Amino acid sequence: MKVLNFGSLNIDYVYDVDHFVQPGETISSNNLEIFNGGKGFNQSIALSRAGITVFHAGMIGDDGEELLLALKDEGVDVTNVRACEAKTGHAVIQ
């Protein structure tokens, strides 16, 4: 079986905070960790690990090279991933 996964490729910024930030509030975080993510990214890796041949299609920005490397390391074909001059999508996680 072969799968073409057209999905999101994001950079996840995970902040360790004492509580969820409330509207109008500014707080400091205890720590920041950065991970590869996006639903499409996660699905492609899961499919590849299950033995499926996966082709990923999507967009990254000029800061998304680590996403490509991670997909390639997992055996995902990334020839249909395109780069643009904007920044890669990201998620802020508390």
N, C-alpha and C positions, 0 to 999 in steps of 0.2 A: 504494500500500500504506500502511496505517496500523498503527502498533504502540502498544499500551499496555504500558509497561514499569513493573512494580511492583517497585521496587528500592531499595536502600540509598542514603542520602544522608549522607555523613560528612565530617568535617573531619579531614584528615591532618596530624599533627604529625611533621615529619621532623627528627630530631636528627642532627647530624654529631658522631660519637663516634670515638675512636681505636680502639676495639674493642667488640664486642658485650658488653653488660652481663651479668655472670655472676650466678648466684643468690647473694643476700645482699650483693651489691656495689652501691655507690653511686659514680657517676662524674659529672663535669661534662661538658657538651657544648660543642663548639666553636662551634656555631651551631644555630639553630632556624629552620625555614621552615614556613609553614602553607599548605596547599593544599586546594582543594575535591577531594572524592573519594568513594569508595564505588563498588562494582561497578555498581550501578544507574545512578548519576550518569554514570559513564564510558560505559556502554552507550548511554544516551539521547543523549549528545553524539555518539558515533560514528555512531549511526543517523541522526541529524539531518544530520550532515555528509555522509552518503552519499545524502542526498536523500529520506529517508523522513520521513513525517509522524509525529511522536512525541508521545505523551501520557505524562507521567510521573506515577505515583502513589506516594506515600510519606509519611514523617513527618520533620519537622525540629523542632528545639527553638527556644527563643526567641533563640538565637544563630546561626540558620541562614539568615538573609536573603541572605547572599552566594551561597549555593548556588542559591537561586531566581533571583537576578539573572543568574548565569552560565548557567543553563539557558535562561532567557528570551533572553539574548543569542545563544544558539546556535539559537534557533527552536523550542525544546521547549515544548509546552503544559504548564503547571504548575497548571492549575485543580484537579487531583486531589491536590495536595500539601497536607497539613494540618500546622499548627503546634500544638505543645503547650507547656506551661510548663516542661518538663524541658529539659536540654541536648541538643544534637544529638549523634548518635553520633560517635565519633572513633576514629582509629587512631594508635598510637604506632609510628613507623618509625625504626629505627636505621640 
